[in-house]
Amino acid sequence: MADPKGFMTTARQDWPRRPVRERVRDWDEVYVPGALLPIVSRQADRCMDCGVPFCHDACPLGNLIPEWNDLVSREDWRQAADRLHATNNFPEFTGRLCPAPCEAGCVLAINQPAVTIKNVEVAVADRAWELGFAPPQPPDRLSGRTVAVIGSGPTGLAAAQQLTRAGHTVAVYERDDRPGGLMRYGIPEFKMEKRHLERRIEQMRAEGTKFRTGTAVGRDVGAAELRTRYDAVVIATGATAWRELDVPGRELAGVQQAMEYLPLANRVCEGDLAVSPMSAAGKHVVIVGGGDTGADCLGTAVREGAASVTQLDIYARPGDERDEDVEPWPTYPKIYRLSAAHEEARDLESAPAADADARLFAASTLRFEGDADGRVRALRLVEVDAGRRAVAGTERTLPADLVLLALGFTGPDRGDGLVEQLGLTMEPRGTVARDLGFGTNVPGVFAAGDAARGQSLIVWAIAEGRAVAAAVDRYLTGSSQLPAPIGPYDRPMTV
């Protein structure tokens, strides 16, 4: 700890965002370039050497947060990068996309603003690349064993990188035309520019990992055949089976799933399309679902030039402060947060007031209404109480030319036939069943990440990828030196 009184003398300062009117005109990341580095060392100084760092327990990866905070406060970037990469393969991803449960567990957060752990993390990751502290790490020798990883999201990438570095020959199978999973075609560019993803993919290729894109296992290549060709198989397909909304009018044109809409905007940014065929330009957009995917849709619609955007959340508006009786420290609290996308939506010319929120809380969809051509034109909703019961007299109608359903995911998509061809046992909730060692009912086949755990956070995905890699390494060789930060049932399902 460089400054034992840093947490008393230095106020929390977050990475500043670019002005709304500027950032909604492009797809670049929302933060001011170059503005983090001048402040991050002082912010790391606020880490108070608390003795029992609950941030460790709050982080599924077990990141060595006090250690690299201290190193950053001294501007020792090489050692900080080493400590960060010791537990996290992709800190530039988590530093941009994770909701930072570590900050909720920060001891300082008991009665003060937490240390800006997430900002420090991304600063170390980016600095490591700038200074050449993240070179490829090919194995010294090959084991002669082969592994197929199905899915190239954060779980699949983490598992593949760990297994490649352990000396196994790894091929990653991805059904899309580019690797990255939802990080590629789900996360908007303004949250994470894809150059960060490309950089890691190139690092992995240099280490020896092979990528088989445009290949859906179960359809383009038989799953059972794959099992016979490789010594082990890791299922890391994610939870891509979306939840539906069974209300009248669901069949109307213009009522789309979020994951039908978001990938098209990403393809525009990739240069594959000039304009998204589902563009929100000039449309009244309603997003059903109050989570992060809904917020991603919101920020995308604003950039496409929507006439108005409204996000419906069935839950009541949370409070501004932690409820100590319900969610005591160090649990992750459900509090009112204003994301960058929500800032942007309230700055639309159609917004009713400068401090308006694009979200309608405690709102439940009753039906969609359309025109004679079968296109959606309105959404009928009602206010609900804490038990999700309709409140009499609160029905209203919103104009809606485009409705996006962002209701979450249940488990892996069954359309490719992977589950059936391998004969995998499934859990009642739609995920792949596994044992405490990540093994499925099929010998040599392992499952990790959202496909087995259920929809969760990117930090959980990477942690599971690292852990399943250790399990596979142990299966192939009888022992493993790979770190295994978690078991599949060590902690609650989500923050």
Secondary structure, 3 states (H helix, E strand, C coil): CCCCCHHHHCCCCCCCECCHHHHCCCCCCCECCCCCHHHHHHHHCCCCCCCCCHHHHHCCCCCCHHHHHHHHHCCCHHHHHHHHHCCCCCHHHHHHHCCCHHHHCCHHHHCCCCCCHHHHHHHHHHHHHHCCCCCCCCCCCCCCCEEEEECCCHHHHHHHHHHHHCCCEEEEECCCCCCCCHHHHCCCCCCCCHHHHHHHHHHHHHHCCEEECCCCECCCECHHHHHHHCCEEEECCCCCEECCCCCCCCCCECEEEHHHHHHHHHHHHHCCCCCCCCCCCCCEEEEECCCHHHHHHHHHHHHHCCCEEEEEECCCCCCCCCCCCCCCCCCCCCCCCCCHHHHHHCCCCCCCCCCCCCEEECEEEEEEEECCCCEEEEEEEEEECCCCCECCCCCEEEECCEEEECCCEEECCCCCCHHHHHCCCECCCCCECCCCCCECCCCCEEECCHHHHCCCCHHHHHHHHHHHHHHHHHHHHCCCCCCCCCCCCCCCCCC
